[in-house]
Amino acid sequence: MLHSLVEKDWTLTMGERLSHAARVLRIRELLDCRPFVTLKSLEEEFEVSKRTLYNDLHALQEAGVPIFSEPGPDREARWQLVSVAKKQPVTVSKRQLVPLDLAKLALSFLSGTTAYGHVEETLRRLARGLGPEAKAAFDKVPKKLAVIPHGPKSYRNKDGILDDLLVALLDEHRVEIEYRPPGARKRRYTVAPLTLLIYREALYMMAAFGKAETLGPSRTFAVDRIVGIKRLPKEGFVYPEDHDPHGAFDGAFGLIYSGDEEDVELLFDAGQAAFVQERQWHSSQTFSKDKDGRVRMKMRVKGLTDVYRWLVGHMDSVEVVAPEGLRKRVLAAVGRGKR
């Protein structure tokens, strides 16, 4: 059973037909954050008839909500809420909504899931408080901001799994997951979810093994590889106060943070120099320029698996100076690529 963090009706987009109850609640919200509403504006917003909207407004009155109407300059009725009954809405400016829209775009790889629907609904509700001019400007934001995807994973068929995982994470109880590593049979684990991570347009879960009071070491699972999940509400756990997801990856080059720290030294061709130097690949990285124009990169990294994967994409333009094991591995990959 899907356990949503927000009622299903609230995840519907404006292109979908709302239930009577959901529509009445939204009209109540509009009355809270706008000076008035008209039947024409509500028709455009909800795509239903004036008769239906009259029934919705009367339903609010019958429920004791103090609303009234008075004619505007064009003689069209303006429906208003008595000022003392207005809830204090969260108000934002169009400039404040822009970074929120950027955050939504950054999560666009979750499109099609209930979680992403919550993000869209929250932004839509916040935008209601904007004035007409600001609202018109905000409506153009999708044209002015864009994210170009680069091999994102898809979570459209993981809606129930993601939803159960979020509930377990917030309520601090364990989950039993069926996990299928690439090229292997699925395995079953009982874990305590600690953190959801976003890495390269994909979701990962940091989870710990061990007893409820004394959790053991954590492990990272790719959410898209979880093929089954069962929440265990009776098996809560004490969330570790010293858990630090950022600290866990200190020294790591990517998500694989196991292994000893090693000094890595790389030589990039002059043509790749600008590309390599303009990004923060690792917190310890330093660069220097050799006499032949090549750029020397040094860093101290914990675990070399992700470094190797990164270097495979630059094999024609990089020389591994150290460590020797990484050098041999990349050279072997170069040899296979030339066959």
N, C-alpha and C positions, 0 to 999 in steps of 0.2 A: 504494500500500500504506500502511495506517495504521501509523504508528510511535508506539506509546504510551509514555509516560514510566514507566508502571507496568503490570505484567502485567494482562491483561484480567480474569482471575478476581478481582482485588482491587477491581474497580470494581463488582462485583455488589452489589445491595442484599440485605437479609435476606429479602425476599420472593421471591428467585430461588433456584433450586436450584444449589448449588455442586458443582464436580467433587470427586472423592475427595481429590485432592492438595491443593486449596485448603482443603477442610474440615479436613484433618489439620493443615495449617499454622496455621489459625485456632485449633484446639484447643490447639496448642502455645503460641500467644500467650496464650490464656486461662489456661493453667497457669502462665505466667510472671507474670501480673499479678494472679491471684487466689490465695487460700490453697488452694482446692480447687474442683473441679467435680463435679457429680453427673450421672448419666445423665438425670435429669428436667430439669435446667437446660439440658443440651445438646440434649435433644429440643425444648424450647421455642425454643432459639436457632436451630437448624438445620432443624427440621421434618423429621426423618428418624427411622427406627425405632431402637430400642435395639440390635437386632442389628447394624445398620449402624455405630452408634457404638462398639460393642464391637470391631468390625473396625478402626475408625479408631484406637482406643486401643492395640490390639495392634500395629497398624502402627507406631505411635510406639515401642513397646517393641522391636520387631524392628529398628527403625532405630537403637537404642542410646540412646534418650531415657530417662533413669532416672525412670520414673513408677511409682507404686504406689497401692494402694487400701486403705483401712481403714474400718470401719463408723463412722457417726456416731451421735448420740444416738437417731435414729429408725431405726437399723440400715441406713440406705441407704448404699451404698458412696460414699466420698469419694475421688475420684482426685486425687492430688497429685504435684507435681514435687519431687524432692530439692532442698532449698534451695540447695546449692552449685551446682546446675546452672541456677538461674534467671538469666535475663538481667536486666540492670538496666533496667526499663521507664521510659518517660517518664511521670511522674505529674503530674496536674494536679488542681486542686480544681474544684468545680462553679462557683465564682465566676470562675475562670480560663477555663472553657469557655464561659461566657456571651458574652464579647466575641468569641470565636472563632466562635460561632454567629451573632453579628451580622455578622461578616465574610462568613460563608456566605450570609446573607440578602442582603447587598449585592451578591453575585455571582449572585443567583438568576436574573438574565436569561440566564445561561449554562446554565440547566437543560436537560438532554437531551444535553449534550456530555460527552465523556470527561473533560475538565478539571474540570468540575463534579463528576463522579463521584469524582475523586480527593479533592476537598475533603470530600465527604460521607463517604467511606471513612476519611479521616484523623480526622475528628471522631468517627466511630463507634468507631475503634480507641482513641482517647484516652479515650473515655467508659467503655471496658471496665475501666479501672483505678479507677473510682469504687466506693465501697462501696454497699451496697444502698440506704441512705437517700439518699445523694447521687445515685445513679443514678435513683431514683424522682423526685427533684426535677428532675433534668436532663431526664427524659422529658417534663416539662410545659413545657419551654422553648419548643417550637414554638407553644404557646398564649399564652405570655407575651411573645414577641417577634414582630413582624411587619413586613414591608416592603410598602407599597402601591405597586405599579408605576405608572409614569407614562409610558406610551408607549415601553416598552423595545423594542429590536430583538431579533429572534429569531436564534439561532445553531444551531438543531437540525439544519439541513442543511449546517452548516459544520464538522462535527466533524473530518473529515480535514484540512481546510485549517487549522483552529486547531491541531490536533495537530502537523502539519508545521511550522507557524510557530513553535510553542513549542520544538520540537527545534532548529530552525535558530537561534533566538535564544540558546538555551543553549550550543549547540555552536559558535556564531560562524561560520556559513557562509552564503553567499548563497542567495537564492531567486529563482526566475523566477516572476512572478505575472501572471495575466491579470486586469485591473482594469476594471470597468464603471462609469464615473461616471454620475450620474443624467442621463438624457436623451441619452446619447452612446454611441458604439460602444465595445466593450471594447478596451483597449490592453494591450500587454505591456511589462513592466519587469523588469530585473534589478537587485536592490537588496540591501543589507546591513541586516537588521533590527536595530534598536538598542533600542527600548523599546516595550512594550505599554502603552497608555493607557486608562483608564476615564473616560468623560465622558458624563454624562447617560444612564446605563444602556446604554452602547454601548462597543464596543472599537475602538480605533484603533492603528495601528502607525506609529511613527516609523522611517523607514528612510533610508539614505544611498545616493547614487549614487557613481560614481567607482571608481578602481582599489583593489585590496586594501590597499595600503600607504598610499594617500593618498585617503581618502574625501572626497567632496564634500559639499555642503550636504544637509541632511535634508529630507524631505517627509513629511506625514502622510497615511496611507491608512485609509479606513474598512474594517475587516475584513469586514463583511457584504457589501461590494461587490467583494471578491476572489472571482472565480468559478473560478479555477484556480491551482494552485501546484505548483512542482517544486523540490525541494531540490537544491542543488548542493554535495554534500559535498567535492568536489575544489576548490571555489572558496571557501576560507576568507578571512577578513579580520582585520585587526588592530583590535580594538575600541578606539575612541578614548578615551584616559584623560580627556580634557577634555569628554567628552559629558555634558551636564547637561540632562536633560529638563525639570526645573523652571525652570532659567534660560532655556530656549528660549521659555517662555511668559511671561516677565516682561513686564509691560505689556500683554499681550493680554487681551481680554475673554472669549475662549473658546479655540477650537482654532486659529483663523486668526491667526497671529502675524506675518504679513508686513505691511509698510507702515510709514509714518512715524508717530511719536507725535504725537497731537493732543489739545488740551484740549477736553473735552466738558462742556457745562453743560446741565442739564435742570431743568425745573420740574414737579413732580408735584402734582396736586390734593391737598387736605387729606385726602380719603378714602383716598388711596393712601399717605399718609405713613408710617403704621405698617408696612405691608407692605414698603415699599421700605427703610426704615431698619433693619429687624430682620435683614437678611441682608447678608453680605459679598459684594457683586457684583464688586468690584475692589479690589486692594490699595491704590490711591491715593484711594479715594472719601472725600469729606467731605460733610457735610450742614449746612444752615442753614435757619432758618425765616423766611419773609417775613412782612410785616405782614398780608397777606391770608390767612395760614394755609397757603399752599402751601410745599412743601419744595423747596429748591434743592440739587441734587446736582451735585458737580463731581468729575471724575477725568481723569487723563491716560492715554490709551489708545493702544496700538499696533495699528492696523488697526480699521476701523469696521464691517466686514461683520457681525460677531456682535452689535455694539451695535445696528445697525439691526434685525436679526432679533428681538432682545429687545424693542426699542421697539414693534415691530408689535403685540405682545400688550398694549401699554398705550396704544394710540393715542388712546383717548377720555379719558385722564387725565394726559397728559404734553404738555408744550410743549418743543420743542428750541430752546434759546437759541443754542448754538454746538456745532460749526462750521456754517457756512452750508450747505455741501454736504449734510450730514446732515439739516439742517432741511428743505431742499427735497425731499429724498428721502422723508422721513416725511410731509410735507404731501401729496406726490403719492400716497402709499399711502392716506392718509386720504380723498383725493378719490375714488380708485377704490373704496374701501369704501362710500362713500355712494351710489354709483350703483345 
